Amino acid sequence: MSRVIAVVGESGSGKTTSLRKLDPKSTYIIDADRKGLSWKGWKSQYNKEAKNYFQSSYTQQITTILQGINEKALHVKTLVIDTINTIMVDDEMRRMQEKGYDKWQDMAQSVWQLISDAHLLRDDLTVVFMAHTQTERDENGYNFTRIKTSGKKLDKICLESKFTTVLICKCVDGKHVFETQARNSTAKSPLGCFDEFVIENDIVEVIKKLEEYEK
C-alpha cells in the first residue's frame, strides 16, 4: 500500500513550491493545472525528455500513468498530482451541456476513485495530491478551512477522509509553512509524527518523517 498525502492551501500559499527539493530522477509530476512549476530552472529538471513531467486533467489518463509508474517505472518514488481542483473543474466544463444529477455523481466518483486507486500502488511509492482550499464562515462567525470541491456530492463524502496526512499551506510572516494539525481546518497527521504544529514547507522532510514514523 502506497503512502498518500494531501497538500492543500490557497493559491500562492506554497503548495507547488514545497516540491522544490524532490529528486527529479525519482519524481514524476502530473501538472493538471498546466501552469508549470514555481522555482527557477524547473524546466531543466522536469520535462518530456526526462520522462518525469506530463500535463493532463483527464482522470483516465492520470489513472493510466499511475498504473504505468506502479508497474514499470520502479525508479519513481514520489508521484505528484497538481491539482485535484483542476481535474474536477475541467471535467465539469467538458460536461456543461449535460443535464441531470447523474453527471455530478459520475464526476464525484471519478475523483474519489482516483484517490482510492492511489492507495493501492506499491509500498515504496508516495503519492502527493495538491488541492485548493476554501474557508467558510457559519452563522456564529466560526471559520473552517477544507478542500474546495465541485458539487454537493463531494462535499458530503469529504475528500479529506481518504488521507491520513493533510497539510495546510500558509504564508506566515513572509515564510511558507505547513500546518500539521487541525486549527479550524481539516489538517491532520499521524499521532506523534510531527513534533510541531507548524513545520517547514518541504515535502521531502515530510516524507522522511512519515517513513521514520512508519518504521
N, C-alpha and C positions, 0 to 999 in steps of 0.2 A: 504494500500500500504506500503510495507516494505521500509526500508532505505538501499540504495545500495551504497557502497563506493569502489573505486579502489585505491589500494596502489601499486605503481609501482616504479621500480628502477633497477639498475644493480645488478648482483649477488654480494652479500656481502654488500649491501648498507643498510641493516637493515629491510627488509620487514617482514620476519618471526619474528625477534626479537621484532618488535612492538607489538606482540600479548602477550608478556610475563606476563602482568598484568591482562589479562582477567580471569574471574572466570571459572574454568573448569566445575563447576556444571551447568553453564548456557551457555556453549560454545560448539559448535561442529565443528571440523576441518576435512575437506576433503583434504588429502595430495595427490594431483595429482602427485607431484614430487617424492613421495615415498622416501623421504630423511630424514624424521623425523623433529623435531623442533630444535631450536637453543639455548636453555638455559639448564642449569644443572637441572636435576630432572624432565624433561618434561614427561618422560615415566611413572612416578608415577601419573601424572596429567591427561594425555591423553592416553587412551589405550582401548582395547577391552572390558575389564571388566567394565570400567566406561561408556561404550557406548557413547563415545564422540569423537571418532577418527576413520577414515576409509581411506584406501589408494585406490584410483581409478582415472583413467584418462578417463573413458568412460562417455560420456555425458549422455547416457541413465541412467546409474547407478546413476550419480550425480543428475540428474533431479528427479529420484525416491526418493532419500534421501531428497532432498529439499521438495518435496511434503509430505513425511512422517513426517518430522520435523514440517512443517507448520500445519499439521492436528492433529498429535498425541503427539509430544514432545513439549508441550506448555511451559515447563520449560526452553527450549533453547531460548536465546535472541540474541545470536551472532553466525552466521554461516560463516565459513571461507573456501574459495576455493583457494588453493595454489599449482600451479599457472595456469592461463589461457594458458600460452605458452606451457606447457607440454601437456595439453589437445589437443591443436592444432597440435603439433609436433607428438605426439603419434598416432593421427588419420591419419596424413599424412603418417607415417611409415607403419601403418597397410594396407594402400591402395596404396602402392607404385606400385603394378603391374597393377593398373587400369589406363587406358589411357583416354584421353579426358578432356574437360573442366568441365564436369558435376560434377566430384568429388570435384573440388575446390569450386563449388557453394554449394554442399552439406556440405562441411566442414565449409564454412563461415556461412551457415545458422544454423548449429548446435550450434556454439559458440554464434552467435547473439541471437538465440532463448533461450539459457541457461541464458544469461544475462537478456533478456526481461522477462522471466518467473520469475526470482528472484525478479523483481519489484512487482509482483502480490501476494506475500506472505503476511502474517498477519502484521498488523501495528506495533506491538511491536518487530518485528524481524529486526536485522541489518545483511545484507549480505556483506561480505568483499571479494572482488576478488583481489588476488595478481597477478602481471604481471611483466615481464621483460621489459626493455626499450631498444630502440636503438636511437643513436644520429647520425643525418645525417648532412652533410655539403654541401651546394649548391655551384654553380659556383662562387658566390660572397663571399664565405667564411663564410656564415651565418650558425650557428649550431642550430639544432632544435631537441628536445628530445620528443619521443612519445612511446606509447605501441608498442612493437615488435609483428608483426603478420606474419602468414604464408599465402602467396598467395596475389595477387593483389586485389582480391575481397574485402578482409577485409581492405586493405589499403584505398580503395575508400570509404567504408561506415563509417570508423572511429569509432572504438570501444569507444573512449572517449565520443562520443556524447550520449552514453547510461547512463552516470553518471553525477550527479550534483557536486560530490566531487571526485577529482582525486588528490591524494597526491604523490609527488615525493620524494622518499627516497634518502638521500645523507649523506655522511660522511664528516663533516666539522670540521677541527682541531681535529680529533680523536673522534668526537661526532656524533652519529647518529641523524638526524633530518628529519622533513617533510617540504617540500616547499608547501605552500597552494595556491599560485597564479602563473600564467604563467610568466616565465622568460626564453624565448627561449624554451618553452616546452608546453605541453598540461595540465599542472597542473591547477586546478581550485577548487573553493569552493564557497558556497553561499555568496552573497554580505554582508559584515559586520559580518560574523560568527566568523572569526578569526581576532584578533587584530594585529597579526604579520605575516610577510611573511614567517618566519621560526619558527617552533614550535617543541616541544619535540616529539621524536619518541615514541609515546604511543597511541595506538588505543583506549584505554579506555577513555582517556581525549578527544580524537577526537569525539567519540560517545556522551560523556557527553555534549560537546559544541554544537553538532548538535541537540541534544534533547532540550537543553535550547533555541536554536535559533528557533526551530520549534514551541515552546510554545509561 
